[in-house]
Amino acid sequence: MSAVLGLYNYWIVIVLMMTGFYIVISRGNLIKKVIGLNIFQTSVFLLYITAGKVRGATAPILDGSESYSNPLPSVLILTAIVVGVATSSVALALIVRIREAYGTIEEDEIAALDGDD
């Protein structure tokens, strides 16, 4: 039982991932879909950060320590956060344009207006 509870980081990742996925597939509102994608993306960030952490290790600075944490996941996540913010900004800008063109941001109403039932 303690082995399962000791992996709480992974349980949090799973819950966030499934929550984000559920929001994306169940909601028709485009802004809610972007929020769901951001939640899903956050779970991936946490997964990589969790995998890069070594218990009892220090930062990779030459100070005589025997074990070091891998800095690569943290660097990759910083880059991914920047890309995620840019992607979210573009998605929200597209949603604004869709709202101007169709007068709604609901997926089913846009499909009905477009004639793609």
C-alpha positions as CSV (number, residue, x, y, z in Angstrom):
1,M,0.0,0.0,0.0
2,S,2.8,2.4,0.8
3,A,4.4,1.8,-2.6
4,V,1.2,3.0,-4.3
5,L,0.9,6.0,-2.0
6,G,4.6,6.8,-2.4
7,L,4.0,7.4,-6.1
8,Y,1.5,10.3,-5.5
9,N,3.2,12.5,-8.1
10,Y,2.2,10.0,-10.8
11,W,-1.3,9.8,-9.4
12,I,-1.6,13.6,-9.7
13,V,-0.3,13.4,-13.3
14,I,-2.9,10.8,-14.2
15,V,-5.7,12.8,-12.6
16,L,-4.7,16.0,-14.3
17,M,-4.2,14.2,-17.7
18,M,-7.6,12.5,-17.6
19,T,-9.3,15.7,-16.4
20,G,-7.8,17.7,-19.3
21,F,-8.7,15.0,-21.8
22,Y,-12.3,14.8,-20.5
23,I,-12.7,18.6,-20.8
24,V,-11.4,18.5,-24.4
25,I,-13.7,15.7,-25.6
26,S,-16.8,16.6,-23.6
27,R,-17.1,20.4,-24.0
28,G,-18.4,22.2,-27.1
29,N,-17.1,25.6,-26.0
30,L,-13.8,26.4,-27.7
31,I,-12.3,28.3,-24.8
32,K,-13.0,25.4,-22.5
33,K,-11.3,23.1,-25.0
34,V,-8.2,25.4,-24.8
35,I,-8.3,25.3,-21.0
36,G,-8.6,21.5,-21.1
37,L,-5.5,21.3,-23.4
38,N,-3.6,23.5,-21.0
39,I,-4.5,21.2,-18.1
40,F,-3.4,18.2,-20.1
41,Q,-0.1,20.0,-21.0
42,T,0.5,20.8,-17.3
43,S,0.2,17.1,-16.5
44,V,2.9,16.3,-19.0
45,F,5.2,19.0,-17.5
46,L,4.7,17.4,-14.1
47,L,5.5,14.0,-15.5
48,Y,8.8,15.1,-16.9
49,I,9.8,17.1,-13.8
50,T,9.0,14.1,-11.6
51,A,11.0,11.8,-13.8
52,G,14.0,14.1,-13.6
53,K,14.1,14.4,-9.8
54,V,16.5,12.1,-7.9
55,R,15.9,11.8,-4.2
56,G,18.8,13.0,-2.2
57,A,20.6,14.5,-5.1
58,T,21.7,18.0,-5.6
59,A,22.0,20.4,-8.6
60,P,24.8,19.5,-11.0
61,I,27.3,21.9,-9.6
62,L,30.8,20.7,-8.9
63,D,30.8,20.7,-5.1
64,G,31.9,17.1,-4.3
65,S,28.4,15.6,-4.1
66,E,28.1,12.0,-5.2
67,S,24.7,12.1,-6.9
68,Y,23.2,14.8,-9.1
69,S,19.7,15.5,-10.5
70,N,19.4,15.6,-14.2
71,P,18.8,19.2,-15.3
72,L,17.7,18.3,-18.8
73,P,14.0,17.8,-18.0
74,S,13.8,21.2,-16.3
75,V,15.3,22.9,-19.3
76,L,13.0,21.1,-21.6
77,I,10.0,22.1,-19.5
78,L,11.0,25.7,-19.5
79,T,11.1,25.6,-23.3
80,A,7.7,23.7,-23.4
81,I,6.1,26.3,-21.2
82,V,7.1,29.1,-23.6
83,V,5.8,27.1,-26.5
84,G,2.6,26.3,-24.6
85,V,1.9,30.0,-23.8
86,A,2.5,30.9,-27.5
87,T,0.2,28.1,-28.7
88,S,-2.5,29.1,-26.2
89,S,-2.3,32.7,-27.4
90,V,-2.7,31.7,-31.0
91,A,-5.6,29.5,-30.1
92,L,-7.4,32.3,-28.3
93,A,-6.7,34.7,-31.1
94,L,-8.3,32.2,-33.5
95,I,-11.3,31.9,-31.2
96,V,-11.7,35.6,-31.2
97,R,-11.7,35.6,-35.1
98,I,-14.2,32.7,-35.1
99,R,-16.5,34.6,-32.7
100,E,-16.3,37.6,-35.0
101,A,-17.1,35.5,-38.1
102,Y,-19.8,33.2,-36.7
103,G,-21.1,35.1,-33.6
104,T,-20.5,32.1,-31.4
105,I,-17.8,29.9,-30.0
106,E,-19.9,26.8,-29.5
107,E,-18.7,23.9,-31.7
108,D,-22.1,22.6,-32.7
109,E,-23.5,26.0,-33.5
110,I,-20.5,26.7,-35.8
111,A,-21.0,23.4,-37.6
112,A,-24.7,24.2,-38.0
113,L,-24.0,27.7,-39.4
114,D,-21.3,26.2,-41.7
115,G,-23.7,23.5,-43.0
116,D,-21.6,20.6,-41.8
117,D,-24.2,18.8,-39.7
